[in-house]
Amino acid sequence: MDKNPKKSTSRPRIEEDRISGKIYDRHLMGRLLAYGRPYWPMIVVAVLMIIGASALQTVGPYLTKLAIDRYITPGDLQGLPTIAWAYVGLLAAGFAIRYFQVLLTQYLGQKIIFDLRTEIFAHLQNLHQQYFDRNPVGRLMTRVTSDVESLNQVFTNGLVMIFGDIFLILGIVVMMLSIDFELALWVFSVIPFLFVVSFIFRKKVRIAFGEVRFFLARINAYLQERISGMSIVQVFNREKEDWERFSRINWDHTDAYIRTIFYYAVFWPVVEVISAIALALILFRGGWMIESQVVTIGVLVAFIQYARMFFRPISDLSEKYNVLQSAFASSERIFKLLDTHPAISSPADGMRPQKLEGAVEFQEVSFAYENDFVLRDINLNIAPGERVALVGHTGSGKTTLVRLLGRFYDVQKGRVCVDGIPVQNWDLPSLRSHMAVVPQEVFLFSDTILNNIRLGKPEIPEERVREAARLVNAAKFIEKLPEGYQTRVSEGGSNLSVGQKQLLGLARALVTDPEILLLDEATANIDSESEALIQSALERVLKGRTAIVIAHRLSTIQRLDRIVVMHRGEIREQGSHQDLLKKRGLYYKLYQLQYQPGKKAAS
């Protein structure tokens, strides 16, 4: 197997995931700086400390000039100790300022990143379901983790430290011009070449860093999906194919990163060459000026020190530019996420009733996830306390109806009403607090069984949790566990059977005492023994509640008030179990296929 896979030939278009351009850079910088606004006093103090440290650095070469011209050259060594102690004091003061400045900027960066990461997570919780349908989990994880950490470098080693480099450069320029104007101009003659090199470098690195962040998100998305589905990968012997695909994605990321390294490998030596040229000019012109007695040896030595100091912050600025480019590439994706407005949100004056009657209406409802309608002109009225079953072939639209009722999606046509009020007019948290959903695949968190049932709501007493577990016949297996309700559930509930997870999902739905109960294939994965236990509990559980039960097992719904038969997004039949059997329609065929698989259903 090739260990050095070639670059993928089907590279995704980077432009689709990022916006480039100088104007947008300013816009990004403005948004980034806005997160530091609550901490502006600390930022001001940090900048002042950096300016002070930079000012102290520029004094060192001047002290060297004084020592050479005033004491060493004339042979008067009495003043040298004073200069030496002044130099030591300068170094000590610079060290102290730098120490506290680093502490302050690191603290500042962590506070800003804490705020940003919290904002992203809160925003993700409010986004609509279709956004998560279209974006892999791994990509979103990249936004919250590595992209945010990239911005951390901006506030700790980027923006604030840039002030230090800029003021150091300005201080060196002022000192060189004040010491000798002509010699300073000779040094500055190489700056135009430096600007040209920096401009080319900036443009190339900008594109390369955008690709690095893009492919990192693809790696995370692919890893998350494959690791989550590792059992399927191994069962179907997909290891080799998945390794090859991952290698291609990984190589795309490596190739993009190598390009950034190449640009830096060229840029830094070029800066060193320009710096060497500047030193050569100082030595060449300074030697002639010393011979002409225009400048002193101390001036020449000071200029050599200043020249070395002058190009060091320029090299540091290129490193800061590295940080900024990585941050811009990350911030574009973060702000693209934050600028995604939830397609479904609560109205400002949304309904927040304390209690529901539980009436549900679907009025001429049509809905499509993309282009093709999965529901067409659905009319269905469910009275308060009525128990209704939805049956039909896979893809007939049963689960979609439940999602529309909880307003996880909005209809394209018609209205969905609860107690006569369209769901668009309800406060979303209030609407969903009166409902409980038991999906076909129950998701359990890495926490105790107690907290999984009450979903981290400490206001729900443990006694109510135990009662809900008892009603769905889950208490027996819970109490047999080593720590009972305090037993920790492993990731994804892997230490529980599918049936046990389903029972916990039922208990989770009941513990909030909802007026509307939605069961989406809640008994599909239950064995026959567990099904019998749940069947006996459903009579008590559904009593006094409006219930919509989606089921393939017709045995679990025969005693419900009404059965609605769906086919290809439309309601074809309604009635009780016996009435529908007498009609000998779709429900009759479903019943015969399930209970008499060897016989052909009557037409």
Secondary structure, 3 states (H helix, E strand, C coil): CCCCCCCCCCCCCHHHCCCCCHHHHHHHHHHHHHCCHHHHHHHHHHHHHHHHHHHHHHHHHHHHHHHHHHHHCCCCCCCHHHHHHHHHHHHHHHHHHHHHHHHHHHHHHHHHHHHHHHHHHHHHHHCCHHHHHHCCHHHHHHHHHHHHHHHHHHHHHHHHHHHHHHHHHHHHHHHHHHHCHHHHHHHHCCHHHHHHHHHHHHHHHHHHHHHHHHHHHHHHHHHHHHHHCHHHHHHCCCHHHHHHHHHHHHHHHHHHHHHHHHHHHHHHHHHHHHHHHHHHHHHHHHHHHHHCCCCCHHHHHHHHHHHHHHHHHHHHHHHHHHHHHHHHHHHHHHHHHHCCCCCCCCCCCCECCCCCCCCEEEEEEEEECCCCEEEEEEEEEECCCCEEEEEECCCCCHHHHHHHHCCCCCCCEEEEEECCEEHHHECHHHHHHCEEEECCCCCCCCCEHHHHHHCCCCCCCHHHHHHHHHHCCCHHHHHCCCCHHHCECCHHHCCCCHHHHHHHHHHHHHCCCCCEEEEECCCCCCCHHHHHHHHHHHHHHCCCCEEEEECCCHHHCCCCCEEEEEECCEEEEEECHHHHHHHCCHHHHHHHHHHCCCCCCCC
